[in-house]
């Protein structure tokens, strides 16, 4: 499986699982190949209906752009291309890890 196949599989899986919710703005966020477990970890972001402000009949001001997105990590086994899991991608903890990591490496 190559990176394009992994991304396509992940995006199709997310679209299928959430088809009843009418998600939109589905997009690739990041891809990682885990050599130890021989699997792809593909982060897919998307918006749900409630991420957008409701429209008024006569808008006085344009609605703000949505900044709420849902992120899911789709885990795909490399050997048979099977989706084995879909997990919530917690941006807050990964952001703090990245900050602490960059701080610890800033003097290297």
N, C-alpha and C positions, 0 to 999 in steps of 0.2 A: 504494500500500500504506500503510495506517495502522499505528499502533503496536500495536493489538490483533492485527491480522493477522500482523505480524512476530513477536510473542510466541508466538502460536498455532503458526505455522510452525516456529519454533525449538524449542519444547517437543515438538511432534510428531516432529520430526527426531531429537532426542536420544532420545526414548522408542523410536523405531523402530530406530535404530542400535544401541542397547544392550539391545534386547529379550531377547536370549539371556542376558544377565547378571543379569536380574531386579533392575534398579535400583529404588529407591524414593525417596520424599520429593523428587520432582522439583519444582523451584520457580524462579520468575523471580528473578534477582538484580539485574540492571540492563539498561537499554536505552539505546542511543545511535544517533542517525542521523548518518551521515557524509555531509555535503552534497557534499564534494569528490568522493568516489567513488560517490555515489548508492547507498549501501548501509546496511543495518541491522546493527548489532553487538549481538547479544542474548546476555547471559551467563545461562546456566542452571546451577543447582546441583542435585546429586543425591547420594544415598548408594548405596554398593555393599554387598553382603552382608558383606564383610570389614570394613566400617566399624563394625559392631555387635559387641559382645562375645558370645562363645558363651554360651548359657544352660546353667546347671547343672541337674541333676535337681531338687534342693531348694535354691532360692536362699536364702542366709542374708541377703544384702543385695541390694537392688535393683541391677540393672546400671547403670553410669554412662550418662548420656546421651551419644550419639555427638557428637563435635565434628569428626570428619573428614568432609569433603565433597569431591566432585570438582566443579570448575567448568569449563565449556566456553563459549567464545564462538562462537556460530553467526553466520556472516556471510551475509546474504541480499541479493541484488541487488534493488533496488527496482523496476526496470522490468518484470521478468518473474517476480518472487517466487521466484527460484531460489536454493537454498542453494548457495553457492560454496565454503564452507570451514567447518570446525569446528576450533577451536584450543584448546589448554590455556590456561586463565586462571591466570596465575601471580600469586597474591595477595601473595606476599612482595615482589616487585619493585614492584608497584603501590602497596603500603602504604608502602614507603620513598620512592617518588616523591611520594606524597601528603604525607608528613611533611616532606620537604625543600621541597616547594612551599609548604606552610603556613608553614614557618619563614621562607622568603624573602619571603612576603607579609605577615608579621605586623606590619611597621612601615609598611606602605603606608596 
